[in-house]
């Protein structure tokens, strides 16, 4: 992640020329970037200190094999820039380096090590350590917890450690609620665009990561464009969406039973509002359409007709399409709040890690639930 951010290249594409060009830019060390001369390879505890400091803060890139060039800025301030490349013997491997670093941190930091060779003929090497922000708190071998501060790794204060643990425990406790909520929101989005946008249904490969973007593009279309698209939807798909809306409302009610007392106030407000409004998502299209069919004595496969074809068949085009328009108005308003809640969940995952990584919490929750049921019986 940080290699691509700083070099605008994939890690496997990096060459010595890229390192030289990067050094020439004279980018100052900062909270996400650190240079270390190659001699630091003789002090693995020190490397582990910097690695855990990055992981416990915002993540970053640690370049092993580029010396530090210090410059004074004022009476007491010091700035650090990249100096020269310092190559090491090719006998060092990234696997050895990773094992040694992880032996000095608990738990191990999920870093990516990128070796850059001097040339095809000269196997001397430097290492780029790409360290993501971690959703764990990593302890150094010395039983200290480090943080990254400007261009230094410093021990965390007691209060900082306590606050980190509190946030992490709170996140884990509500992760199962958020995991299921996120899954339900994406499922709802996917069903809406598959049922109401025939073109998407035909071309979609059902990639869950693409669904929120496609959903947003669809529900933010101008009203006239949206109605024109939905007019082409088959009656059977409209009825299916109606049933699926009821399933979504039931999903939200079930998710509400998972612990979530201390989620953010914004999440609480949006979730509670969506849960109440979801009960109105179903417009009983099944019953409505059947009434039209019986009243107008329509025969044949009327479920395969598009909305506009059905409206013309029942000779009540204006009224039927008016109901479609009203339904879309409610759906669009509801969907915009779905996107807001999904955006909140995405921000939380980006900061603290994937909800799915906390699935173990569900087994604990289910076990406690069974114990309580057994005690009550």
N, C-alpha and C positions, 0 to 999 in steps of 0.2 A: 504493500500500500504506500509506504513512505518512499520507497525506491522510485516507484512510478511518479509520485508527486514531485520529487526533487529532480528527477532525470528525464521525465516525460518519455520513458521507455519501459518496456517490460524487463524484469530482472534478468531473464535468460538472454536478452539481447545486448546487455551491457558489455562494453569493451574498454580497454585502457584509455582510448581517446575520449570516451565519455567522462571518465574520472578526471582527466587532464583539463577538459573544457569546464567541468564543474568547479575545479579548483581555481581556474582563471576568473570565475565570476566573483570570487572572494565573498562568499556568503558567510555572514557572521554566525557563530554558534548561538543557538537559542534553545527554547524549551523542547523543540522537536529535532534538534540536530547537534551532533557532537563529533569532534575529530579526536583521534588518539593515535599517537605514534606506535609503530609496530612492537616496540619493546614491552608494551602493556600485555602482550601475550604471555609474558613471564609472570604476570600477576592476575590469575584468573578470578581471585576474590574481588579485585578492583573492577574487572570487567562485569562481574555479576552484580556489583553494586550499581553500576550505571544502567545495566539492563533492567534490573528490578525497579530502579528509579523511573525509567521511562514507562514501564508497564503499569506502575502504580499512579502515574500522572496522566499524560495525554498521549503516550506512545511517541515513537520517533525513530530516527535513523542514526545508528552509531557506526562510524566508519573507522575500522581498525586498519591502519596503514597509511594514514595521512597525518603528518605532524601538525602541531598547533603553533600558530604564529600570533603572539600576544602583542597588543598595541595599547598604550595608555590613552585614556580618554578623560582628561581632567585629572585632578589631583589623586583621587582614590579609585576611580573607575578603570576597568580593564576590559578591552574587547578582544575576542579570540577569533581568528580567521584561519582558513586552511593554509598549511605550508607546502611541504613537498611530499611526494609519494615515497613511502618506505616499504620496500618489498620484504617478504619473509620467505623462508625456505618452503619448497613445495611439499615437504613431508607433513605439514599441517593440513588436516582435512576438516571440512565443515562439520562432519559427523563427530570427530573428536572434540572440536570446539563446542558444539552443542551439548554433548554429554558432560563436559567439564563445567560449563556455565550452569546447566541444570542441577549439577551436583552441589552447587553453591546457593541455590534458591529453592524455596519451598512455599507453594507448589512450583513446579517448573514453569518457566515463561514460554508461551507458545510463539517463539520468534522464528523468523525466516532468515537463514544465513546465505548470503550470495557471495561466492568467491569470484574474484576477477583476476584472471591470469595476465602476466606481463606480455606474453606472446605465445604463439603456437610452439615456437622453438625454445622459449625460456619459461618454464613452469612456475617461476616465482609468483607469489599471490598476495593479495590483500583481501579483506573481508568486509562486506557491508551487512550489518545486522539490522534487519527490518523488524521493529518491535511494536506490536499493536497495543493500544490501550487495553488493559485487561479488566475483566469483570471480577477478578479475584484480587486479594491483597497478598503480595509476594514478600516473604521474609528472607532476608539475607542470611548467610551462614553464621554471621556474627549475632544473630537474633535481633537485628535492627530492621526497620522498615524504611526504605528510602523513597524520596520523591524527587522529581526533576524541577529545579528552580533556575530559570535563565540558562546559564551554561554549566551548572553544577548539579551534582546529586547529593542531597542533604538528608539526614535522618528526619523522619516525620515526628512531629510532636505527639504527645499522648492523646490530646483531644482530637487531632487529625485522624489518628488510628481508630479511636472510638467512633467517630462520625462515619468513617469509611465502613466500618463493620455494621453500624446501625443501618446505613443506606443499603448495604448489600443484603442484610437479613430481611429488610422490608421488601426489597425487590424480589428476593426468592419467595417470600411468603405469598406475594400476589401474582407471581409469574404464571401459575397455572390458570388463574382467572383470565389474565391477559392473553395467554397462549390460545385458549379456546375462543375468546372474544375476537382476536385477530383472525383466526381460522373461519369463524362464522361471518365476519364482515367480508372477507375475500370471497367466501362461498356465495354470499348474497350478491356481490358485485358481478361475479361470473354468471350467475343465473339470469340476472337482469339483462346483461348485454347479449347473452346467447339467445334468450327468448325474444327480446325486443329489437335486436339488430341482426337480421338474417345474414347480412354480408359478413359480419364478424363470426357468426356461427359457422359459416362455410369455410372461412380461412383460418380460424383460430386453431392453434395447436395446444390450447389450454395450458399455457405456461402461467402458473400462479403469479410469478413475479411481474408479468406484463398486465395482468388483469386490472389492478388499480389505475394504471395510466389509461388503458383503453376505456375503462368505466368513466373516468373523469372526462375524457374526450367526448364520450357519448352523451352524458347527462348535462354537459355544459353547452351543447349545441343550441343554436337559436330555436325558439319554440316552434316556428314554422317548419324548420328542417327536421326537428325531432318528430313532429306529428306526421310529416310526410313519410318518414322511415317506418314509424309504427303502423301506419295505414296498411303497409304491405305485410305485416305480421299475420300469420295464420291464427284463426280462432282457437285452434287446439293449443297453440303455444301461449296464448293469453290465459287460457284456463289452467295450463300447467304452472305458469308463473303465479297465478292466484293461489294454487295449492302450496307452492314452494314458499310463498310469503307467509303462510300460516306456519310452515315448518321453521322458518327463520324466527318468527315471534316466539315459538316454543323453545328454540335454541337459546334465545336471550333469557327467557325465564329460567332455563336450566342453568345457564352460566351464572345467573344471579345468586345461585345457591353456593357457589364457590366463595371462599373467604376473599374479601376485597375492601375491608373497612377503611383502610388507610391509603387507598389509591388517591391520586391528586384530585382536588375539588373539581377541576375542569373535566377530568375523566368521569367522575361520579355524575355530574350534571348532565353531560351528553349521553352517557349510558342509560341513566334513568329515563331521560326524555325519549331516547330511541326505543327503549323497551315498551314504554306506554304507547307511542305512536305506531309501533310495529303491528299492534293489534288491528289497526285501521288500514293496513296495507292490502289486505284481502278485500276486494270489492264484490265478492260473490259473482264473478263473471260466469261461472257455471250456471247458476240459477238464472241470472239475467239473460244469458243467451238462450237457454232452454225456453224461457218465457216468450222471447221473440219467435223462436222456431215454432212453438205450439200455436201462438196467436196468428202467425202468418202462414201456418200449415206448410212449412218448408220441408221438402223431401231431399233425399240424396246425401252426399257426403259434405254437409255444410261445415263440418269442423276443419275441412281442408281449404275453405275459402279464406282469403285475406280479410282484414277488417273492413277495407273499403268495398270489397266485393260483397261481403255479408251485409253491410249497411245498405247497399243498393238493392240487394235481394229482398230485404225486409221493408223496402220502400219507406224507410225512416232514417235516411242518411244523416241528416242534420242532427237529429237527436242522439243517434248512436255515436257519431263522431264527437259530439259535444261531451258525452260521457267519457270517451277516450281522452279528450283534451283535459278534462277535470282530473282524471286519474293521473295523467302524466304530470300535471302541476303538483299534486301531492307527492308523487314519487320523486320528482326532481328535488323538491324541498327536503324531503327525508334523506335522499341520497347525498346531498351536500353535507349534511351532518354526519353521515356514515364516513365520508371522506375525511372530515375533520378529526373524528375519533381515530380513524386508521392512521392519520398523520401523527397524532399524539403517540400512538403505540410504536410507530416506526422510530420516532425520536428517542423513546425510552430504550428500544432495542439497540439502537446505534450507540447509546451511551453505556448501557450496562450488559449488553450481550443478548443473544437470541433467547426468546422465551422457551423455545423447545429444549434448550440446554438444561432447563430446570424441571424436566418431566418427572424426575425422581420425587419431586414434591407431591405429585399426584398419588403415588403409591403410599406415601405417609398419610396423606389426607384420607384416602380410602380405608387404610388400616384403622385410623382413629375413628372414622365413621362407623366401621363395623364393631369396634370395641364399645362405642356409645350405644349402638343398637342392641348389642348383647347385654349390656348393663341394664338398659331400660326394660328388657324382656325378662 
